[in-house]
Amino acid sequence: EFIAQDSGTLTIATTHTQARYSLPRVVTEFKRRYPNVHLALQQGNPVQIGEMVEAGSADIGIATEALDSFSNLLALPGYNWTHCVVVPPTHPLAGATRPSLETLARYPIVTYDKAFAGHSNIDAAFAARGITPDIVLAAIDADVIKTYAESGLGIGIVASVAYDAGRDRGLTMVDASHLFRTNTTRVAIRRNALLRGYAFEFISLFAPQLTRHSVEAALAGATDDYEL
């Protein structure tokens, strides 16, 4: 830490959605501050990410699902997000305000694979109403979901962070925050980890409330109960 504070390797394990939509700004700023640190991104599903961090092949894991189920990991809340529905501009749902689950269930649905991005909350919402949605495609990649929604295969349900009005010009976004529970993306590290200073910096760039002091306190066992 004292000999080479600004050089080394930092490996981040994360999902496609986080790598594609949440991390570019963080990675750009981190590389500006630490040009001599080799930053590696490894992608996987949430369970694989937890296993990579637990095994030491990744320093930090970032995902929505599963990370808080690993007893050897400290999984701290990074940010909260909700789902939205994406449809072509000519779709009957385009421009809808506060659609119901029953309304969504009238159409084929394209959404995440069960292991990814809050799919469990989608399932739980429909199950609570006794509705079995027609999920015609489940993917690990929000871009795939949006592509098939745009082609008319079905309405897309994606993380709201994955919709970009500038890039997704062939789609209209319909807010679905009232339909599905809020999701929390977590940052996970090993409980016995000895992190370099730049690793703490990366965490705080991703989630500003996770300062070095707060993360070290959680590692020391003071608390791992954070709320956003």
CORNORBEL-V657050 format. One line per field, one symbol per residue. phi: phi as a letter, one per 30 degrees, with the letter a starting at -180 (. if undefined). Layout:
phi = ???
This chain:
phi = .ddbdcbkbbcccaddedddcccedddddddddbdccdcccccadedddedddddidbdbcbacciddccddccccdcacabcbccbdecdedeidchdcddddddcdbcaddedbhiedddedddddciccdcddabbcbdddeddddddjdadccbdeddcbeddcddbcccdbddcbddcbdcccbddcdcddedddddddddbedcdeddddddddjdabccbc
